[in-house]
Structure formats: C-alpha cells, structure tokens
Amino acid sequence: MISIALLSRPGLMDPMKALLARELPGVTVSSWPEPATREAELAVCWKPEPGALAAMPKLKLIHSIAAGVDNILSDPTLPDVPLCRIVDPDITSAMTEFVLWATLYFHRDFDRVISNARDGLWRRYDQYAAKDRRVGILGLGALGTDAALRLVDLGFAVSAWSRSPKQLAGVTTFSGADALDAFLSETDILVSLLPLTPSTVGLLDAARLSRLPKGAALILCSRGEHVVTDDLVGLLRSGHLRGAVLDVFEQEPLPSDHPLWREPGVLVTPHMAAIASWETITLQVADNARRLLRGEPLLNTVDRARGY
C-alpha cells in the first residue's frame, strides 16, 4: 500500500488520518517533519515548507487539499511529479453564495446601514435596480462562471474578464491584457476569482484599481496576493473606492493587530468563502492514490505552465 505524507501547519490535516485509513486500508500516514515523511510516495499539501517536497526521493504524486495550487508551485525546488488539486461542486456553490451575499452587501447598502446602526443613525439610501448595478467578475473558471450566471439570474448587469476569449450567455466578456482597463472602467462591484499565477500577483494595484469608477467596491475571494494592500487602502481613504470585502490575505490568519481589521469601509472575513470538507478532500486524494497504484490517469491534474 502507498505511503502518504501530510504537509501543512501542525495539526491542520489531522482529521484526514482516520479517513485515509478507512479509504486505503494498510496506508502509512505521517506528518511533516516526521522522519517517515521522507519515504512518502504521495504528499498531501497546504502551504508546504519550501524544500520539503524535494526531500522526498520516492515521491510520485503531490496533491493539494484545495482548488488552488499556488502555495505549492511557489516552491522553486518542487519535484517534477504530477500535481493534482481538489475539484468540488460544493465549493463552487459555496463560493457563489459568498459572492451573491457580498454583492448584495454593497448593492443594498448594508455596508453603510451597519455602520450607521452602531451610531444610532437612521438613514435611508437611494435604491438601484439590479440591472443598473454593474458587477464585474475577474476570472471565468468554474467559480467565476457559476457566480456570473447566478448574478445574471438576479438581474445584475454582469461582465467578466478572462485571459483567453470566452462566451457566456447574458454576460459581457472581455479578454486579454489590453481589455482589462476597459473591463474595470465599467464595473461598480469588482469580484476577484482569478487563480494566483506570476502574471496575477499584484494585478490589482493603484493603477488598475483607479480604473474602477468612483464609488466602486471590491470583493476579494481569490488570493490576497492579487491586491497591493497599501494601494487599496489609499484609494479607500481618498474616497475613490467605497469599500471592500476581503476574504483572503497574504498572511493568514490575519494578525489581530493588522490595520485592515479596523480600516473604515473594509470587512474582513476569515478565508471562509468556500471550504471543502475533509471527507471530500480525502475521497479525492484516495481515488487518485488508487489510480496511481493501478497506473490509471489521475483526476484534476494541474498544468504547471498555466498554474491551474
């Protein structure tokens, strides 16, 4: 039977141990940096320590516990073995729920009303029909596509930007670097659902965020590295941007003394938009472990050149 190493911060993946033993009788499971991990054939990872995977000479497969693999690909010593990720329909539904909620948070002025309520201030705001609110989706993978279509169902004016051309019913689509500024200029509520790749790190800097119309808002539920935080805060304080819902950060957990917690107009959520269950993760890892042993094609493999 295969030997598996769990690589993450201490204790994070402990719930998988019993589940892997159930799915793969006879499996050997160890946690980094236990000595047994160096003999592992399959590594299950979330933000593995740089160089750890290269220290496993018998490694045949690396498996993320999430849809994103940027936390693994960032290791310059990453071994040249297959890399797989988790694909979970429930994650897509959960992400869409989060995007819908955050969009309504700004569209229906809950950000302002909640702030006013703390001060005992009764104030109504002009309401806008959904068709008059322009929501822009950055990234048209599975997550972006589902969110865009659900927003269309609610009547919003939806546009989307992707690296390569795509068509989606009811959605105005933009593609390529040359179209990004035009996309941003027509967006009242920007939702970032991009994968993190070298080309998207720092994509949302002062220059790009300034392309959004005055009073626009940001919903960030992709990766914290997409946004230049100081630039975002500067545009919020200048009044160019109305607010931001931030679910992901370069450093997680976000330190309790980080200024974003107290920045007016910013709502911090604890990377909760979409989380796969340990049961789902384990079933997909175990399926690929069996496929590896039988020499069958693996599921949900990553194109390293594209980063997803």
QUIPE-V304658 format. One record per pair of residues at least 24 apart in sequence whose C-alpha atoms are under 7 Angstrom apart, sorted by the first residue. I is the first residue (numbers start at 1). J is the second residue. D is the distance in whole Angstrom. If there is no record, write none. Layout:
BEGIN
i->{I/I}
j->{J/J}
d->{D/D}
END
This chain:
BEGIN
i->{1/1/2/2/2/3/3/3/3/3/3/4/4/4/4/4/4/4/5/5/5/5/5/5/5/5/5/6/6/6/6/6/6/7/7/7/7/7/7/7/8/8/8/8/15/16/16/19/20/20/23/24/46/47/47/48/50/51/51/53/53/54/54/63/65/68/68/69/70/70/70/82/83/83/84/84/84/85/85/85/86/86/86/87/88/91/91/91/92/94/94/95/95/95/96/96/98/99/102/102/130/130/131/131/131/132/133/133/134/134/134/134/134/135/135/135/135/135/136/136/136/136/136/137/137/137/137/137/138/138/138/138/138/139/139/139/143/144/181/181/184/184/185/185/185/187/187/188/188/188/189/189/189/190/190/190/191/191/191/192/192/192/192/193/193/194/195/196/197/200/201/201/202/202/202/203/204/205/206/206/214/214/215/215/215/216/216/217/217/217/217/218/218/218/219/219/219/220/220/220/220/221/221/221/221/222/223/223/224/224/224/225/225/247/247/247}
j->{26/27/27/28/41/27/28/29/40/41/42/28/29/30/40/41/42/43/29/30/31/32/37/40/42/43/44/30/31/32/43/44/45/31/32/43/44/45/46/48/45/46/47/48/278/278/282/282/282/286/286/286/71/71/72/72/75/75/77/78/79/78/79/285/281/195/308/308/196/197/307/301/301/302/300/301/302/300/301/302/281/284/300/300/276/274/275/276/143/273/274/143/273/274/146/147/273/147/219/245/155/156/155/156/157/157/157/188/158/186/187/188/189/159/187/188/189/190/160/187/189/190/191/161/190/191/192/193/162/191/192/193/194/192/193/194/193/193/208/211/211/212/211/212/213/212/213/213/216/217/216/217/218/217/218/219/218/219/220/219/220/221/222/221/222/222/222/223/307/226/225/226/226/227/228/227/228/231/231/232/240/241/240/241/242/241/242/241/242/243/244/243/244/245/244/245/246/245/246/247/248/246/247/248/273/248/248/249/248/249/250/249/250/271/272/273}
d->{6/6/6/7/7/6/5/6/5/6/6/6/5/6/5/6/5/6/6/5/6/7/5/6/6/5/6/6/5/6/6/5/6/6/5/7/6/5/6/5/6/5/6/5/7/6/6/7/6/7/6/7/7/5/6/7/5/7/6/6/7/6/6/7/6/7/7/7/6/7/7/7/6/6/5/4/6/6/6/7/7/7/7/7/7/5/6/6/5/7/5/7/5/5/7/5/5/7/7/7/5/5/5/5/5/7/6/7/6/7/5/5/6/6/6/6/5/6/5/5/6/5/6/6/6/5/6/7/7/6/5/6/6/7/5/5/7/6/7/6/6/5/5/5/6/6/7/7/5/6/6/5/6/6/5/6/6/5/6/6/5/6/6/6/5/6/7/6/6/6/5/5/5/5/6/6/6/6/5/7/5/6/6/5/5/5/6/6/5/5/6/7/5/6/6/5/6/6/5/6/7/7/5/6/7/7/5/6/5/4/5/7/5/5/7/7}
END
